[in-house]
């Protein structure tokens, strides 16, 4: 019964978050900022993992969310609401496929996390949520020293630094939340790896490459501890 109420709560949060994103886009907020809001907001999800009594409901939520997001581009050609949702968070520079890959990362890492690797999976998702979300906003607002790797978007050193810092914060938050002892050096290394992965990932794939890199690093250090 507890999981049923939690499912209602989290579905409401998911729908509310998409509604807020749509509303912000309609009111003129830049699409990249709308996506950053979604990125950071999604960081709440792994913090709720310990409250679930079973795995069926949370896994159903994330996989249905992924399938729903994956269906939006096709639905957008037929229905106005799907087109409005797509256009509120995507453009030529910010592809909707990035959001699909984001929800895929959430679904996969939630599955892995709830089946026994909670800290590493949560740390990877929080690094993505905070690092990529805040880093993108910082880079857009304050980025002056720009660079670009073949196949990727234009980045800035200021934004990459923010990705490193806030990814480290995300990993540290996961360690504290799941009561896992983690050295300062590992936390910093995870942030630097996240920044490197975000900078080098081909266009729209950073939402998979960044959390996968951080997850592998955290699993390695937990196994070696």
Buried (B, 14 or more C-beta within 10 A) or exposed (E): EEBEEBBEEBBEBBEEBBEBBBEBBEEEBBBBBBBBBBBBBBBEBBBEBEEBEEBEBBBEBBBBBBEBBBEBBEBBEEEEEBBEBBBBBBEEEBBBBBBBBBBBBBBBBBBBBBEEBBBBBBBBBBBBBBBBBBBBBBBBEEBEEEEEEEEBBEBBBBBBBBBBBBBBBBBBBBBEBBEBEBEEEBBBBBBBBBBBBBBBBEBBBBBBBBBBBBBEBBBEBBEEE
